[in-house]
């Protein structure tokens, strides 16, 4: 009997783009809408944004596009 295997998909270009925005404001469009705020951390599978007292953990597999916040 085979055991199920966990598969993790890493988007290296998306991760590199997000990592370059750490410490800057950004807008992240996801499949459920957009989130904007200060990028405070980037990991191979998620990005952490903070807006005021709210912290958002966004999975990179849900990201449609990312851009620096022009404001």
N, C-alpha and C positions, 0 to 999 in steps of 0.2 A: 504494500500500500504506500503510495507516494504522499509525502507531506506537501502542503501548499508552500510556495516560495514567495517571499515578499519581493516585489519589483519596485525600484525607485527610479523615476525618470528625472534626470537633472538637465535643466536647460542652461548650458554654460554661458551662452551669450546674454540671456536674460539676467542671470546671476551677476555677470560682469557689469552689465548696465546698471543694475540696482546697487551693486557695491560701489560704483563710482559716484553715486549720489548720497552716500552716507554723510550726514552732517548738513545736508541741503534739503530744501523743501522740494516736494515732488507731487505729481498727480499720477495715481495708478488706476487705470481702468481695468475692472475685473468683469467676469461674466455676470456678476450681480450688481454692477454699478461702479461708481468711482469713489476713491478714497484719496484725500489729500492730507499732507502734513509733513513733518520733519522726518526724514529717514534716519532712524537711530541705530538700526542694525540690519545686516543682510547675511543670510545663510543660504546654502545651496538649495534649500527647499522652501524658504519663506523670507519675507521682508517685514520689518517692524517699523510702523509709522506712528508718530505721536502728534496729536492735535489737541492743544490745551491740556486737559486732564485725561483725555481718552487715548488709549494705546490700541493699535490695530495690528494684528498678526495676519498677513495675507500670504496664502500659499502661492508660490510662483506658477504652479500649474493652472491657476485661475486667472493669471495676468494676461490681458489682451494687449495693452500697451503701457508704456511708462514715459513720462516727460518731466523735465525740471519745471517747477512751478514758476511762471514768469513774474509773479507778484513779489 
